[in-house]
Amino acid sequence: MSIYKIPLPLNILEAARERITWTLNTLPRVVSHFLAAKTLV
């Protein structure tokens, strides 16, 4: 991992959408896991 940041022409949302699109178009199967936590008040 580099200590230097390289600016990219994408924002976080666009980059995430590109990665998701690439994953769904490239891999035959995709398994996803979401963890939702409840906040007790």
PDB file of N, H, CA, C and O in Angstrom:
ATOM      1  N   MET A   1       0.850  -1.172   0.000  1.00  0.00           N
ATOM      2  CA  MET A   1       0.000   0.000   0.000  1.00  0.00           C
ATOM      3  C   MET A   1       0.894   1.232   0.000  1.00  0.00           C
ATOM      4  O   MET A   1       1.874   1.307   0.741  1.00  0.00           O
ATOM      5  N   SER A   2       0.548   2.170  -0.821  1.00  0.00           N
ATOM      6  H   SER A   2      -0.249   2.109  -1.422  1.00  0.00           H
ATOM      7  CA  SER A   2       1.338   3.387  -0.935  1.00  0.00           C
ATOM      8  C   SER A   2       0.864   4.441   0.059  1.00  0.00           C
ATOM      9  O   SER A   2      -0.310   4.482   0.427  1.00  0.00           O
ATOM     10  N   ILE A   3       1.780   5.282   0.481  1.00  0.00           N
ATOM     11  H   ILE A   3       2.734   5.249   0.182  1.00  0.00           H
ATOM     12  CA  ILE A   3       1.402   6.382   1.369  1.00  0.00           C
ATOM     13  C   ILE A   3       0.946   7.596   0.571  1.00  0.00           C
ATOM     14  O   ILE A   3       0.466   8.576   1.140  1.00  0.00           O
ATOM     15  N   TYR A   4       1.098   7.528  -0.746  1.00  0.00           N
ATOM     16  H   TYR A   4       1.489   6.732  -1.209  1.00  0.00           H
ATOM     17  CA  TYR A   4       0.720   8.641  -1.608  1.00  0.00           C
ATOM     18  C   TYR A   4      -0.663   8.417  -2.190  1.00  0.00           C
ATOM     19  O   TYR A   4      -0.993   7.300  -2.590  1.00  0.00           O
ATOM     20  N   LYS A   5      -1.471   9.456  -2.244  1.00  0.00           N
ATOM     21  H   LYS A   5      -1.203  10.363  -1.920  1.00  0.00           H
ATOM     22  CA  LYS A   5      -2.797   9.372  -2.844  1.00  0.00           C
ATOM     23  C   LYS A   5      -2.720   9.843  -4.287  1.00  0.00           C
ATOM     24  O   LYS A   5      -2.106  10.867  -4.586  1.00  0.00           O
ATOM     25  N   ILE A   6      -3.344   9.090  -5.170  1.00  0.00           N
ATOM     26  H   ILE A   6      -3.843   8.258  -4.926  1.00  0.00           H
ATOM     27  CA  ILE A   6      -3.395   9.462  -6.580  1.00  0.00           C
ATOM     28  C   ILE A   6      -4.831   9.847  -6.892  1.00  0.00           C
ATOM     29  O   ILE A   6      -5.718   8.994  -6.836  1.00  0.00           O
ATOM     30  N   PRO A   7      -5.083  11.108  -7.219  1.00  0.00           N
ATOM     31  CA  PRO A   7      -6.457  11.522  -7.504  1.00  0.00           C
ATOM     32  C   PRO A   7      -6.995  10.835  -8.765  1.00  0.00           C
ATOM     33  O   PRO A   7      -6.292  10.713  -9.768  1.00  0.00           O
ATOM     34  N   LEU A   8      -8.223  10.401  -8.696  1.00  0.00           N
ATOM     35  H   LEU A   8      -8.794  10.501  -7.882  1.00  0.00           H
ATOM     36  CA  LEU A   8      -8.878   9.758  -9.829  1.00  0.00           C
ATOM     37  C   LEU A   8      -9.988  10.659 -10.348  1.00  0.00           C
ATOM     38  O   LEU A   8     -10.518  11.482  -9.602  1.00  0.00           O
ATOM     39  N   PRO A   9     -10.344  10.512 -11.619  1.00  0.00           N
ATOM     40  CA  PRO A   9     -11.392  11.369 -12.183  1.00  0.00           C
ATOM     41  C   PRO A   9     -12.808  10.942 -11.798  1.00  0.00           C
ATOM     42  O   PRO A   9     -13.776  11.499 -12.317  1.00  0.00           O
ATOM     43  N   LEU A  10     -12.948   9.965 -10.897  1.00  0.00           N
ATOM     44  H   LEU A  10     -12.162   9.513 -10.476  1.00  0.00           H
ATOM     45  CA  LEU A  10     -14.261   9.463 -10.497  1.00  0.00           C
ATOM     46  C   LEU A  10     -14.545   9.819  -9.046  1.00  0.00           C
ATOM     47  O   LEU A  10     -13.629   9.955  -8.234  1.00  0.00           O
ATOM     48  N   ASN A  11     -15.830   9.968  -8.732  1.00  0.00           N
ATOM     49  H   ASN A  11     -16.573   9.858  -9.392  1.00  0.00           H
ATOM     50  CA  ASN A  11     -16.180  10.095  -7.324  1.00  0.00           C
ATOM     51  C   ASN A  11     -16.461   8.693  -6.778  1.00  0.00           C
ATOM     52  O   ASN A  11     -16.437   7.718  -7.530  1.00  0.00           O
ATOM     53  N   ILE A  12     -16.721   8.591  -5.505  1.00  0.00           N
ATOM     54  H   ILE A  12     -16.740   9.383  -4.894  1.00  0.00           H
ATOM     55  CA  ILE A  12     -16.893   7.283  -4.864  1.00  0.00           C
ATOM     56  C   ILE A  12     -18.068   6.510  -5.458  1.00  0.00           C
ATOM     57  O   ILE A  12     -17.959   5.307  -5.694  1.00  0.00           O
ATOM     58  N   LEU A  13     -19.183   7.187  -5.701  1.00  0.00           N
ATOM     59  H   LEU A  13     -19.271   8.165  -5.509  1.00  0.00           H
ATOM     60  CA  LEU A  13     -20.365   6.516  -6.236  1.00  0.00           C
ATOM     61  C   LEU A  13     -20.106   5.972  -7.638  1.00  0.00           C
ATOM     62  O   LEU A  13     -20.469   4.832  -7.929  1.00  0.00           O
ATOM     63  N   GLU A  14     -19.485   6.763  -8.506  1.00  0.00           N
ATOM     64  H   GLU A  14     -19.190   7.688  -8.269  1.00  0.00           H
ATOM     65  CA  GLU A  14     -19.194   6.303  -9.867  1.00  0.00           C
ATOM     66  C   GLU A  14     -18.220   5.127  -9.856  1.00  0.00           C
ATOM     67  O   GLU A  14     -18.392   4.171 -10.612  1.00  0.00           O
ATOM     68  N   ALA A  15     -17.211   5.193  -9.014  1.00  0.00           N
ATOM     69  H   ALA A  15     -17.071   5.970  -8.399  1.00  0.00           H
ATOM     70  CA  ALA A  15     -16.239   4.104  -8.923  1.00  0.00           C
ATOM     71  C   ALA A  15     -16.900   2.821  -8.422  1.00  0.00           C
ATOM     72  O   ALA A  15     -16.613   1.738  -8.933  1.00  0.00           O
ATOM     73  N   ALA A  16     -17.778   2.933  -7.431  1.00  0.00           N
ATOM     74  H   ALA A  16     -18.011   3.813  -7.016  1.00  0.00           H
ATOM     75  CA  ALA A  16     -18.486   1.757  -6.912  1.00  0.00           C
ATOM     76  C   ALA A  16     -19.377   1.150  -7.984  1.00  0.00           C
ATOM     77  O   ALA A  16     -19.435  -0.071  -8.133  1.00  0.00           O
ATOM     78  N   ARG A  17     -20.071   1.999  -8.731  1.00  0.00           N
ATOM     79  H   ARG A  17     -20.024   2.991  -8.611  1.00  0.00           H
ATOM     80  CA  ARG A  17     -20.932   1.489  -9.809  1.00  0.00           C
ATOM     81  C   ARG A  17     -20.118   0.778 -10.876  1.00  0.00           C
ATOM     82  O   ARG A  17     -20.553  -0.250 -11.396  1.00  0.00           O
ATOM     83  N   GLU A  18     -18.946   1.300 -11.214  1.00  0.00           N
ATOM     84  H   GLU A  18     -18.592   2.135 -10.792  1.00  0.00           H
ATOM     85  CA  GLU A  18     -18.081   0.636 -12.196  1.00  0.00           C
ATOM     86  C   GLU A  18     -17.631  -0.727 -11.693  1.00  0.00           C
ATOM     87  O   GLU A  18     -17.636  -1.701 -12.446  1.00  0.00           O
ATOM     88  N   ARG A  19     -17.238  -0.802 -10.419  1.00  0.00           N
ATOM     89  H   ARG A  19     -17.234  -0.011  -9.808  1.00  0.00           H
ATOM     90  CA  ARG A  19     -16.791  -2.087  -9.865  1.00  0.00           C
ATOM     91  C   ARG A  19     -17.928  -3.103  -9.825  1.00  0.00           C
ATOM     92  O   ARG A  19     -17.722  -4.275 -10.140  1.00  0.00           O
ATOM     93  N   ILE A  20     -19.117  -2.668  -9.445  1.00  0.00           N
ATOM     94  H   ILE A  20     -19.285  -1.716  -9.190  1.00  0.00           H
ATOM     95  CA  ILE A  20     -20.266  -3.579  -9.396  1.00  0.00           C
ATOM     96  C   ILE A  20     -20.616  -4.058 -10.796  1.00  0.00           C
ATOM     97  O   ILE A  20     -20.867  -5.246 -10.999  1.00  0.00           O
ATOM     98  N   THR A  21     -20.636  -3.149 -11.760  1.00  0.00           N
ATOM     99  H   THR A  21     -20.433  -2.184 -11.595  1.00  0.00           H
ATOM    100  CA  THR A  21     -20.940  -3.516 -13.146  1.00  0.00           C
ATOM    101  C   THR A  21     -19.915  -4.509 -13.673  1.00  0.00           C
ATOM    102  O   THR A  21     -20.283  -5.506 -14.294  1.00  0.00           O
ATOM    103  N   TRP A  22     -18.630  -4.248 -13.433  1.00  0.00           N
ATOM    104  H   TRP A  22     -18.331  -3.438 -12.928  1.00  0.00           H
ATOM    105  CA  TRP A  22     -17.580  -5.160 -13.882  1.00  0.00           C
ATOM    106  C   TRP A  22     -17.769  -6.539 -13.253  1.00  0.00           C
ATOM    107  O   TRP A  22     -17.655  -7.556 -13.936  1.00  0.00           O
ATOM    108  N   THR A  23     -18.056  -6.571 -11.956  1.00  0.00           N
ATOM    109  H   THR A  23     -18.148  -5.744 -11.401  1.00  0.00           H
ATOM    110  CA  THR A  23     -18.227  -7.835 -11.245  1.00  0.00           C
ATOM    111  C   THR A  23     -19.379  -8.639 -11.819  1.00  0.00           C
ATOM    112  O   THR A  23     -19.233  -9.833 -12.081  1.00  0.00           O
ATOM    113  N   LEU A  24     -20.527  -7.995 -12.018  1.00  0.00           N
ATOM    114  H   LEU A  24     -20.645  -7.025 -11.805  1.00  0.00           H
ATOM    115  CA  LEU A  24     -21.706  -8.708 -12.513  1.00  0.00           C
ATOM    116  C   LEU A  24     -21.537  -9.155 -13.963  1.00  0.00           C
ATOM    117  O   LEU A  24     -22.089 -10.183 -14.355  1.00  0.00           O
ATOM    118  N   ASN A  25     -20.790  -8.408 -14.759  1.00  0.00           N
ATOM    119  H   ASN A  25     -20.341  -7.573 -14.441  1.00  0.00           H
ATOM    120  CA  ASN A  25     -20.576  -8.770 -16.161  1.00  0.00           C
ATOM    121  C   ASN A  25     -19.464  -9.792 -16.344  1.00  0.00           C
ATOM    122  O   ASN A  25     -19.430 -10.477 -17.366  1.00  0.00           O
ATOM    123  N   THR A  26     -18.557  -9.913 -15.386  1.00  0.00           N
ATOM    124  H   THR A  26     -18.585  -9.356 -14.556  1.00  0.00           H
ATOM    125  CA  THR A  26     -17.379 -10.756 -15.549  1.00  0.00           C
ATOM    126  C   THR A  26     -17.516 -12.112 -14.868  1.00  0.00           C
ATOM    127  O   THR A  26     -17.140 -13.135 -15.440  1.00  0.00           O
ATOM    128  N   LEU A  27     -18.045 -12.124 -13.667  1.00  0.00           N
ATOM    129  H   LEU A  27     -18.350 -11.292 -13.203  1.00  0.00           H
ATOM    130  CA  LEU A  27     -18.095 -13.358 -12.892  1.00  0.00           C
ATOM    131  C   LEU A  27     -19.418 -14.088 -13.105  1.00  0.00           C
ATOM    132  O   LEU A  27     -20.470 -13.454 -13.186  1.00  0.00           O
ATOM    133  N   PRO A  28     -19.372 -15.421 -13.195  1.00  0.00           N
ATOM    134  CA  PRO A  28     -20.605 -16.169 -13.431  1.00  0.00           C
ATOM    135  C   PRO A  28     -21.554 -16.178 -12.231  1.00  0.00           C
ATOM    136  O   PRO A  28     -22.771 -16.261 -12.401  1.00  0.00           O
ATOM    137  N   ARG A  29     -21.003 -16.094 -11.027  1.00  0.00           N
ATOM    138  H   ARG A  29     -20.015 -16.027 -10.889  1.00  0.00           H
ATOM    139  CA  ARG A  29     -21.825 -16.074  -9.813  1.00  0.00           C
ATOM    140  C   ARG A  29     -21.273 -15.034  -8.856  1.00  0.00           C
ATOM    141  O   ARG A  29     -20.063 -14.838  -8.750  1.00  0.00           O
ATOM    142  N   VAL A  30     -22.180 -14.379  -8.168  1.00  0.00           N
ATOM    143  H   VAL A  30     -23.164 -14.538  -8.254  1.00  0.00           H
ATOM    144  CA  VAL A  30     -21.773 -13.388  -7.179  1.00  0.00           C
ATOM    145  C   VAL A  30     -22.573 -13.640  -5.910  1.00  0.00           C
ATOM    146  O   VAL A  30     -23.801 -13.705  -5.948  1.00  0.00           O
ATOM    147  N   VAL A  31     -21.878 -13.781  -4.790  1.00  0.00           N
ATOM    148  H   VAL A  31     -20.880 -13.728  -4.759  1.00  0.00           H
ATOM    149  CA  VAL A  31     -22.523 -13.952  -3.496  1.00  0.00           C
ATOM    150  C   VAL A  31     -22.250 -12.696  -2.688  1.00  0.00           C
ATOM    151  O   VAL A  31     -21.113 -12.233  -2.596  1.00  0.00           O
ATOM    152  N   SER A  32     -23.295 -12.162  -2.111  1.00  0.00           N
ATOM    153  H   SER A  32     -24.218 -12.539  -2.186  1.00  0.00           H
ATOM    154  CA  SER A  32     -23.166 -10.915  -1.367  1.00  0.00           C
ATOM    155  C   SER A  32     -23.751 -11.096   0.025  1.00  0.00           C
ATOM    156  O   SER A  32     -24.696 -11.861   0.219  1.00  0.00           O
ATOM    157  N   HIS A  33     -23.185 -10.393   0.982  1.00  0.00           N
ATOM    158  H   HIS A  33     -22.417  -9.771   0.825  1.00  0.00           H
ATOM    159  CA  HIS A  33     -23.661 -10.467   2.361  1.00  0.00           C
ATOM    160  C   HIS A  33     -23.792  -9.059   2.909  1.00  0.00           C
ATOM    161  O   HIS A  33     -22.859  -8.260   2.828  1.00  0.00           O
ATOM    162  N   PHE A  34     -24.939  -8.764   3.461  1.00  0.00           N
ATOM    163  H   PHE A  34     -25.698  -9.413   3.527  1.00  0.00           H
ATOM    164  CA  PHE A  34     -25.175  -7.460   4.066  1.00  0.00           C
ATOM    165  C   PHE A  34     -25.505  -7.657   5.537  1.00  0.00           C
ATOM    166  O   PHE A  34     -26.294  -8.530   5.895  1.00  0.00           O
ATOM    167  N   LEU A  35     -24.910  -6.861   6.360  1.00  0.00           N
ATOM    168  H   LEU A  35     -24.268  -6.151   6.068  1.00  0.00           H
ATOM    169  CA  LEU A  35     -25.164  -6.923   7.790  1.00  0.00           C
ATOM    170  C   LEU A  35     -25.809  -5.611   8.217  1.00  0.00           C
ATOM    171  O   LEU A  35     -25.231  -4.535   8.062  1.00  0.00           O
ATOM    172  N   ALA A  36     -26.994  -5.720   8.747  1.00  0.00           N
ATOM    173  H   ALA A  36     -27.464  -6.594   8.874  1.00  0.00           H
ATOM    174  CA  ALA A  36     -27.699  -4.528   9.227  1.00  0.00           C
ATOM    175  C   ALA A  36     -27.796  -4.611  10.745  1.00  0.00           C
ATOM    176  O   ALA A  36     -28.237  -5.620  11.295  1.00  0.00           O
ATOM    177  N   ALA A  37     -27.391  -3.570  11.397  1.00  0.00           N
ATOM    178  H   ALA A  37     -27.032  -2.751  10.950  1.00  0.00           H
ATOM    179  CA  ALA A  37     -27.428  -3.542  12.856  1.00  0.00           C
ATOM    180  C   ALA A  37     -28.555  -2.640  13.325  1.00  0.00           C
ATOM    181  O   ALA A  37     -28.816  -1.589  12.741  1.00  0.00           O
ATOM    182  N   LYS A  38     -29.214  -3.067  14.382  1.00  0.00           N
ATOM    183  H   LYS A  38     -29.002  -3.922  14.857  1.00  0.00           H
ATOM    184  CA  LYS A  38     -30.266  -2.247  14.976  1.00  0.00           C
ATOM    185  C   LYS A  38     -29.668  -1.456  16.130  1.00  0.00           C
ATOM    186  O   LYS A  38     -28.852  -1.964  16.899  1.00  0.00           O
ATOM    187  N   THR A  39     -30.079  -0.238  16.228  1.00  0.00           N
ATOM    188  H   THR A  39     -30.742   0.175  15.603  1.00  0.00           H
ATOM    189  CA  THR A  39     -29.632   0.600  17.333  1.00  0.00           C
ATOM    190  C   THR A  39     -30.699   0.583  18.415  1.00  0.00           C
ATOM    191  O   THR A  39     -31.860   0.903  18.162  1.00  0.00           O
ATOM    192  N   LEU A  40     -30.300   0.212  19.604  1.00  0.00           N
ATOM    193  H   LEU A  40     -29.356  -0.048  19.809  1.00  0.00           H
ATOM    194  CA  LEU A  40     -31.233   0.194  20.722  1.00  0.00           C
ATOM    195  C   LEU A  40     -31.196   1.541  21.415  1.00  0.00           C
ATOM    196  O   LEU A  40     -30.129   2.052  21.755  1.00  0.00           O
ATOM    197  N   VAL A  41     -32.367   2.105  21.619  1.00  0.00           N
ATOM    198  H   VAL A  41     -33.234   1.690  21.343  1.00  0.00           H
ATOM    199  CA  VAL A  41     -32.437   3.418  22.272  1.00  0.00           C
ATOM    200  C   VAL A  41     -33.085   3.266  23.626  1.00  0.00           C
ATOM    201  O   VAL A  41     -33.244   4.249  24.349  1.00  0.00           O
TER     202      VAL A  41
END
